[in-house]
Each structure stands twice: as C-alpha cells, then as structure tokens.
Amino acid sequence: MKNLPTLILALALAGALPAARAQDGHDHGHDHDTPAATGPASPRLNAQSDLFELVGIVEHGVMTVYLDRFASNEPVAGARIEYEAGPHKGVAEPQADGTYRIAVDALKREGELPFAFTVTAGSDMDLLAGELDLHVEEAHGAEPASRTLPQWALPAAAAAAAIALAAVILGRRRTGSAA
C-alpha cells in the first residue's frame, strides 16, 4: 500500500494520455467541419400516402413544401398542390428549385394548424393531411438545453481527481509519520 498514490496517479495519467494524443490532428471518424445546430428547429409538417410524401418547413411565416414520390423519393416538379388550413384555402406556388411556397397569415401565429393537401401530378391524384405545430421554443439568446464536453474534459477531470487524492494520502502519511 506504500505505492498506492503513485499507482493512482499513473493510472489517471494513462487514461488521460490517449485522449490527449487523439487531439493532435487525428480524425477518429468525427466530422469536425459540420457546424453544430443552433437555436430551435423550424416547425415542420410531414404527410404521406402510397403515392406521395410531402414535407412542409415554416420559416418567417412562409411554408416551403417539398414533394416526392413515396416509392422512389424522386422530387415531383410541376404538380398542383391545393391546400386547406382552417379557413385558409389556396394553391401552393411552384418555385424554380422544384419546391412549392405557401404564404398565409396563420403561419405567422402560434398554435396548431391542421393542413389538408390535394396533390395532382400528371394522372396521379391523392389527398394528404398533417398538423403543423407552430409553438415557439426557446428565445434565440437562451442557452441550449444540453452541451457536449470536449473529448479531453473527462480524462483531465479524472487525472485532477487522482492527483488531489494522491496529495491527500501523501499529506496524511507525512503528518502521521511525523507524530
């Protein structure tokens, strides 16, 4: 037991060194260039049938609609998408990038908004329905709910705890042998 503090210190440092070495330009499969998501996600609506899959994403009171073939996930351009959202009815505006645009005042207010879509693409026609949740999440300046620690934080904390423990044990042995 005489070498217990030395053993604890050696084990703590051995655990900290591999993590420290991994930081030196080694990519261990993590994509460090991908930016972290910040702020709450935009409200989304998903609806699907045997023929189509529709995703609506609301930003700044405007819904961008993505329409794909359900079986192949192939985008559907040139379709007619009629919508009904509560008392609001209309036709989504086709965009040059193959998406569709819906702009109604109801998309600017909080609450739940049911949507019904009639999609016509060539000879295919289908009804899709979904509900959009427009509740505001955290304010933009608020701290995120969870944060991730750097890779080295846990081994460094373990090493610091081991060093502190070793110091306490050595201090007790010295005061005990001096008495």
Summary of the structure (lengths in Angstrom):
residues: 179
radius of gyration: 29.0
end to end distance: 19.9
largest distance: 97.0
contacts: 412
relative contact order: 0.18
helix: 27%
strand: 32%
